[in-house]
C-alpha cells in the first residue's frame, strides 16, 4: 500500500490544518482568528489551538500595527503575521545565457539576490557548479542556518521531468539533456529540491502576483535565447505524465520556412528568439546586444517600428494556433526588453483583433506584456518550495 493510500491520523490532520493556516497568513499578510474561521470553515476552538501552536513554535507573531482596517465595531481583532525569519526558500532560474539566484524569507520577501550573465560555452556540469556556488554564497552572506532552509526550487530550461527533477532535453547547453538536476543538487545541499520548467515558474509568479493576476487561463511566451511557453488554467500548470509540455518555440508557423536548430522548419523561435531578432534587425539598424533594442525604440530609429510589426505578424500566426487549442483569456509576452515586449504585444493584439476567423476566440482576449525580472523569476522558483511545504 502506498503511503498516500494510508488513512490520515490525528497528527497528520493537525499538521495539514496548521500548514493551511500558515499558508493563509503568508498570502494575506495579516490574519485574525475570526477571519481564519470564515476562510477555512474550521471551528473556533480548533483555530484557537492552531494559532497557539504556531505562535509557540515561533512561526507566527502578533502584528502590533494598529492601522489595519476592519469593518467590525467594538474590540479590534488581534492580527497575526508570519515570522519572516522562521524559514527560508531558495529559488533559481537559469538558461544558456544567465543565472538568477534568490533567497526569500518566510514572507516571500527577497533577502538575497544575485544575477549573472554567462556565455554559451558552458556545459551542464559547469553551470551546475556556478549555481551551487551562488547558492552557497547567498546562504553564507546572510548566515542562514541550514535547519531553516525549507528547500530549493529550480526553474530549468527545456523539457523537464517534474517527478524525477531531471532535464529531459535542452540543446543549447551541452550535456544538460538527461541531466539529473534534483539528485545532484540534493547531494550537494541535503535539502528538498523541486525542479520545473523556467517559463512555467515565471508564468505562475506573474499569474499569482503580477500583471495577469486577474486571468483565469493564461498562455505565457518567454522570449530569451529561445521561446518558452506555459499554459495555466485556474491555477494549474499544464503538464503531461509528470513532464512539462509547452514547446511553444517549436510550433511551426511556416513549414517551408527557416531551418530551426531542432531539425524542423519555420519554428516560432527561429523568428522570435533573441538571436533571430539580433540577426534580422541588422538590415534596419546595427544591434550587437538584444537590450540595445530599447534605445532604438526610444529614438524611433528608422525602420524599427516596421521591424517590430513584422515580428508581431509572426507572433500572431503562433498565437492563433495556440488560441484555437487552449482558448485562453490572456496571452502574456515576456522579454528582457520592456519596450520591445510592449510594442510587440500592442501590434500583436491589433492583428489578432483585426483579422479573426470563426475559430479565433478573441472576445475578451487580452494580450499583456512584462519585462523579465530575475528577482521575480527567483521568487517564482522559491514558490515551488512553499507550494509543497504548505500542502504536504
C-alpha positions as CSV (number, residue, x, y, z in Angstrom):
1,X,0.0,0.0,0.0
2,X,1.4,3.4,-1.0
3,X,1.9,6.0,1.8
4,X,-0.6,8.3,0.2
5,X,-3.3,5.5,0.4
6,X,-3.0,5.2,4.2
7,X,-5.7,6.7,6.3
8,X,-4.9,10.1,7.9
9,X,-4.1,10.1,11.6
10,X,-4.9,12.8,14.1
11,X,-1.4,14.2,14.0
12,X,-1.5,14.3,10.2
13,X,-4.7,16.3,10.2
14,X,-3.2,18.7,12.8
15,X,-0.2,19.3,10.6
16,X,-2.3,19.8,7.5
17,X,-4.5,22.3,9.3
18,X,-1.5,24.2,10.7
19,X,0.1,24.5,7.3
20,X,-3.3,25.6,5.8
21,X,-3.4,28.5,8.3
22,X,0.3,29.3,7.8
23,X,-0.3,29.5,4.0
24,X,-3.3,31.8,4.5
25,X,-1.3,34.1,6.8
26,X,1.5,34.2,4.2
27,X,-0.8,35.1,1.4
28,X,-2.9,37.6,3.2
29,X,0.0,39.2,5.1
30,X,-2.2,39.6,8.2
31,X,-4.9,37.3,9.5
32,X,-7.1,37.2,12.6
33,X,-8.6,34.1,14.1
34,X,-12.1,35.0,13.1
35,X,-11.0,35.5,9.5
36,X,-9.3,32.1,9.6
37,X,-12.6,30.6,10.8
38,X,-14.5,32.2,7.9
39,X,-11.9,31.2,5.3
40,X,-11.4,27.6,6.4
41,X,-14.7,26.5,8.0
42,X,-12.7,25.1,10.9
43,X,-14.3,25.5,14.3
44,X,-13.2,28.4,16.6
45,X,-11.6,26.1,19.3
46,X,-9.6,24.4,16.5
47,X,-8.4,27.7,15.1
48,X,-7.5,29.0,18.6
49,X,-5.4,25.9,19.2
50,X,-3.7,26.1,15.8
51,X,-2.8,29.8,16.3
52,X,-1.4,29.0,19.8
53,X,0.7,26.2,18.5
54,X,2.1,28.3,15.6
55,X,2.9,31.1,17.9
56,X,4.5,28.8,20.4
57,X,6.7,27.4,17.6
58,X,7.6,31.0,16.7
59,X,6.2,30.6,13.2
60,X,3.8,33.5,13.6
61,X,3.7,36.6,15.8
62,X,1.1,39.2,16.8
63,X,1.1,42.1,14.4
64,X,1.3,45.1,16.7
65,X,0.4,47.6,14.0
66,X,-2.9,49.3,14.8
67,X,-3.7,50.7,11.4
68,X,-5.2,47.5,10.0
69,X,-8.6,48.3,8.6
70,X,-11.6,46.4,9.9
71,X,-15.3,46.8,9.3
72,X,-16.3,45.5,12.7
73,X,-17.0,47.9,15.5
74,X,-16.1,47.3,19.1
75,X,-13.0,45.5,20.2
76,X,-10.4,45.2,17.3
77,X,-9.4,41.6,16.4
78,X,-5.8,40.5,17.0
79,X,-4.0,40.1,13.8
80,X,-1.1,37.7,13.3
81,X,1.7,37.8,10.7
82,X,4.4,35.3,9.6
83,X,7.7,35.3,11.5
84,X,9.8,36.2,8.4
85,X,13.0,34.7,9.9
86,X,11.4,31.4,10.8
87,X,12.2,29.8,7.4
88,X,13.7,30.5,4.0
89,X,13.4,29.2,0.5
90,X,15.9,29.4,-2.4
91,X,14.9,30.0,-6.0
92,X,17.0,29.5,-9.1
93,X,16.2,30.5,-12.7
94,X,18.7,29.7,-15.4
95,X,19.1,29.3,-19.2
96,X,22.0,29.3,-21.6
97,X,22.8,33.0,-21.1
98,X,22.1,33.8,-17.4
99,X,21.6,32.5,-13.9
100,X,19.5,34.1,-11.2
101,X,19.6,33.0,-7.5
102,X,17.2,34.5,-5.0
103,X,16.7,33.7,-1.3
104,X,13.4,34.6,0.2
105,X,12.2,34.7,3.8
106,X,9.0,33.1,5.1
107,X,7.1,36.0,3.8
108,X,8.4,35.6,0.2
109,X,10.4,38.7,0.6
110,X,13.9,38.6,-1.1
111,X,16.7,38.8,1.4
112,X,19.4,38.0,-1.2
113,X,19.6,38.0,-5.0
114,X,22.3,37.6,-7.5
115,X,22.1,37.6,-11.3
116,X,24.9,36.9,-13.7
117,X,25.2,36.7,-17.4
118,X,27.1,33.6,-18.8
119,X,28.5,32.7,-22.1
120,X,27.1,29.8,-24.2
121,X,30.3,27.8,-23.8
122,X,29.2,26.4,-20.5
123,X,28.2,22.7,-20.1
124,X,25.5,21.3,-17.8
125,X,28.1,20.5,-15.2
126,X,29.8,23.9,-15.2
127,X,26.5,25.7,-14.9
128,X,25.5,23.3,-12.1
129,X,28.7,24.3,-10.3
130,X,28.1,28.0,-10.8
131,X,24.6,27.7,-9.4
132,X,25.8,25.8,-6.3
133,X,28.5,28.5,-5.7
134,X,25.9,31.3,-6.0
135,X,23.5,29.5,-3.6
136,X,26.3,28.8,-1.0
137,X,27.5,32.5,-1.2
138,X,23.9,33.6,-0.6
139,X,23.5,31.3,2.4
140,X,26.8,32.3,3.9
141,X,26.3,36.1,3.3
142,X,23.1,36.0,5.2
143,X,24.2,33.5,7.8
144,X,21.1,31.4,7.3
145,X,21.1,28.2,9.5
146,X,20.7,25.0,7.4
147,X,17.8,23.9,9.6
148,X,15.7,26.9,8.4
149,X,16.1,26.2,4.7
150,X,12.9,24.6,3.5
151,X,14.3,23.7,0.1
152,X,15.5,24.9,-3.3
153,X,13.2,25.4,-6.3
154,X,14.7,25.5,-9.7
155,X,13.3,26.8,-13.0
156,X,15.3,25.0,-15.7
157,X,15.2,25.4,-19.4
158,X,13.9,22.9,-21.9
159,X,11.6,19.9,-21.3
160,X,11.6,18.9,-17.6
161,X,10.6,15.7,-15.9
162,X,9.0,17.2,-12.8
163,X,8.6,13.9,-11.0
164,X,12.3,13.0,-11.2
165,X,13.6,16.5,-11.3
166,X,15.6,15.9,-14.4
167,X,16.1,18.0,-17.6
168,X,14.9,15.7,-20.4
169,X,16.1,17.8,-23.3
170,X,17.8,21.1,-23.8
171,X,20.1,21.5,-26.7
172,X,21.6,25.0,-26.0
173,X,23.7,23.8,-23.1
174,X,26.0,20.9,-23.8
175,X,25.3,17.9,-21.5
176,X,22.1,19.3,-20.0
177,X,19.8,16.8,-21.7
178,X,19.0,13.8,-19.4
179,X,20.6,15.7,-16.6
180,X,19.6,14.5,-13.0
181,X,19.4,18.0,-11.6
182,X,17.4,17.2,-8.5
183,X,19.6,14.3,-7.5
184,X,22.8,16.2,-7.9
185,X,21.5,19.3,-6.1
186,X,20.2,17.2,-3.2
187,X,23.6,15.5,-2.8
188,X,25.2,18.9,-2.6
189,X,22.8,20.7,-0.2
190,X,20.9,17.9,1.5
191,X,17.5,19.6,1.4
192,X,14.2,19.3,-0.5
193,X,14.7,20.1,-4.3
194,X,12.0,20.9,-6.7
195,X,12.6,21.3,-10.5
196,X,10.2,22.7,-13.1
197,X,10.4,24.4,-16.5
198,X,11.6,28.0,-16.1
199,X,8.8,29.5,-18.2
200,X,6.2,27.7,-16.0
201,X,7.8,29.1,-12.9
202,X,7.9,32.6,-14.2
203,X,4.4,32.4,-15.6
204,X,3.0,31.1,-12.3
205,X,4.6,34.0,-10.4
206,X,3.0,36.5,-12.8
207,X,-0.3,34.7,-12.6
208,X,-0.4,34.8,-8.8
209,X,1.2,38.2,-8.0
210,X,2.0,40.1,-11.2
211,X,0.4,41.7,-14.2
212,X,-2.0,38.9,-15.1
213,X,-3.3,38.1,-11.6
214,X,-6.9,38.5,-12.8
215,X,-6.6,35.9,-15.5
216,X,-8.3,32.6,-15.3
217,X,-6.5,30.9,-18.2
218,X,-3.1,32.1,-19.4
219,X,-0.6,31.3,-22.1
220,X,2.8,32.8,-21.5
221,X,5.6,33.2,-24.0
222,X,9.1,33.8,-22.6
223,X,11.4,35.3,-25.2
224,X,15.1,34.8,-24.4
225,X,17.7,32.6,-26.2
226,X,14.6,30.6,-27.3
227,X,10.9,31.0,-26.9
228,X,9.5,29.1,-23.9
229,X,5.9,28.6,-23.1
230,X,3.4,27.7,-20.3
231,X,-0.3,27.2,-20.0
232,X,-2.0,27.9,-16.7
233,X,-5.7,27.2,-16.3
234,X,-7.4,28.0,-13.0
235,X,-4.2,27.9,-11.1
236,X,-2.8,24.7,-12.6
237,X,0.2,24.5,-15.0
238,X,-0.5,22.1,-17.8
239,X,1.8,19.0,-17.6
240,X,1.6,15.6,-19.2
241,X,2.7,12.4,-17.3
242,X,4.8,14.5,-14.9
243,X,6.6,16.4,-17.5
244,X,6.4,20.0,-18.9
245,X,4.7,20.1,-22.3
246,X,4.6,23.5,-23.8
247,X,7.3,23.6,-26.6
248,X,5.8,26.8,-28.0
249,X,9.0,27.9,-29.6
250,X,8.9,24.8,-31.8
251,X,5.4,25.5,-33.1
252,X,5.9,25.9,-36.9
253,X,4.4,29.0,-38.5
254,X,5.8,28.1,-41.9
255,X,6.5,24.5,-42.9
256,X,8.7,25.8,-45.7
257,X,10.3,28.5,-43.6
258,X,13.6,28.9,-41.7
259,X,15.6,25.9,-40.7
260,X,15.4,25.6,-36.9
261,X,18.2,24.1,-34.8
262,X,15.7,21.3,-33.7
263,X,15.7,20.0,-37.3
264,X,12.3,21.3,-38.3
265,X,11.4,24.3,-40.4
266,X,9.5,27.5,-39.6
267,X,9.6,27.2,-35.8
268,X,8.4,30.3,-33.9
269,X,11.6,30.8,-32.1
270,X,13.6,30.8,-35.3
271,X,11.9,34.1,-35.9
272,X,11.2,35.5,-32.4
273,X,14.1,34.4,-30.1
274,X,16.7,37.0,-29.2
275,X,19.4,35.6,-31.6
276,X,16.9,35.8,-34.5
277,X,15.9,39.3,-33.6
278,X,19.6,40.4,-33.5
279,X,20.2,38.8,-36.9
280,X,17.1,40.1,-38.6
281,X,17.3,43.7,-37.4
282,X,20.8,44.2,-38.9
283,X,19.2,45.2,-42.2
284,X,17.5,48.0,-40.3
285,X,19.9,49.1,-37.6
286,X,23.2,47.7,-36.1
287,X,22.4,45.7,-32.9
288,X,25.1,43.8,-31.0
289,X,23.2,43.2,-27.8
290,X,19.5,42.5,-27.6
291,X,18.9,45.0,-24.8
292,X,20.1,47.8,-27.2
293,X,16.8,47.5,-28.9
294,X,15.3,49.6,-26.1
295,X,17.4,52.6,-27.3
296,X,16.4,52.1,-30.9
297,X,12.7,52.2,-29.9
298,X,13.2,55.3,-27.7
299,X,15.0,57.0,-30.5
300,X,12.3,56.0,-33.0
301,X,15.1,54.7,-35.3
302,X,14.1,54.4,-38.9
303,X,12.7,51.0,-39.8
304,X,12.5,49.7,-36.2
305,X,8.7,50.1,-35.9
306,X,8.1,48.3,-39.1
307,X,10.5,45.6,-38.0
308,X,8.5,45.0,-34.8
309,X,5.3,45.0,-36.8
310,X,6.8,42.1,-38.9
311,X,7.7,40.3,-35.7
312,X,4.1,40.8,-34.4
313,X,2.8,39.3,-37.7
314,X,4.9,36.2,-37.0
315,X,3.8,36.1,-33.3
316,X,0.2,36.4,-34.4
317,X,0.5,33.3,-36.5
318,X,1.7,31.4,-33.5
319,X,-0.9,32.8,-31.1
320,X,-3.8,32.0,-33.4
321,X,-2.8,28.3,-33.4
322,X,-2.4,28.4,-29.6
323,X,-5.7,30.2,-29.2
324,X,-7.6,27.5,-31.1
325,X,-6.1,24.8,-29.0
326,X,-6.2,26.3,-25.5
327,X,-8.7,29.2,-25.8
328,X,-7.0,31.3,-23.1
329,X,-8.4,34.6,-21.9
330,X,-4.9,36.1,-21.7
331,X,-1.6,35.8,-23.6
332,X,1.5,37.2,-21.7
333,X,4.6,38.1,-23.6
334,X,7.8,38.4,-21.5
335,X,11.0,39.8,-22.8
336,X,14.2,41.2,-21.3
337,X,13.4,44.4,-23.2
338,X,10.4,46.1,-21.7
339,X,9.8,48.4,-24.6
340,X,10.1,45.6,-27.2
341,X,7.6,43.5,-25.2
342,X,5.2,46.4,-25.0
343,X,5.4,47.2,-28.7
344,X,5.2,43.5,-29.7
345,X,2.1,42.9,-27.6
346,X,0.4,46.1,-28.9
347,X,0.9,45.2,-32.6
348,X,0.1,41.5,-32.0
349,X,-3.2,42.5,-30.3
350,X,-4.0,44.8,-33.1
351,X,-3.5,42.0,-35.7
352,X,-5.5,39.4,-33.6
353,X,-8.4,41.8,-33.3
354,X,-8.5,43.0,-36.9
355,X,-8.1,39.6,-38.6
356,X,-10.1,36.9,-36.7
357,X,-11.6,33.8,-38.2
358,X,-14.5,31.9,-36.7
359,X,-12.2,29.7,-34.7
360,X,-10.4,32.5,-33.0
361,X,-11.8,33.2,-29.5
362,X,-10.9,36.9,-29.4
363,X,-13.9,38.2,-27.4
364,X,-12.4,39.4,-24.1
365,X,-8.9,38.2,-25.2
366,X,-6.1,40.2,-23.6
367,X,-2.5,40.3,-24.8
368,X,-0.3,41.5,-21.9
369,X,3.4,42.1,-21.6
370,X,6.0,42.5,-19.0
371,X,9.8,42.7,-18.7
372,X,11.8,39.7,-17.5
373,X,12.7,40.3,-13.9
374,X,15.4,37.9,-12.4
375,X,14.2,38.5,-8.8
376,X,10.6,37.7,-9.7
377,X,11.8,34.6,-11.5
378,X,13.7,33.5,-8.4
379,X,10.7,34.2,-6.3
380,X,8.6,32.0,-8.6
381,X,11.1,29.2,-8.3
382,X,11.1,29.6,-4.5
383,X,7.4,29.2,-4.6
384,X,7.9,25.6,-5.7
385,X,9.2,25.0,-2.2
386,X,6.4,26.9,-0.5
387,X,3.7,25.1,-2.6
388,X,5.0,21.8,-1.4
389,X,5.5,22.8,2.2
390,X,2.0,24.2,2.6
391,X,0.3,21.3,1.0
392,X,2.2,18.3,2.5
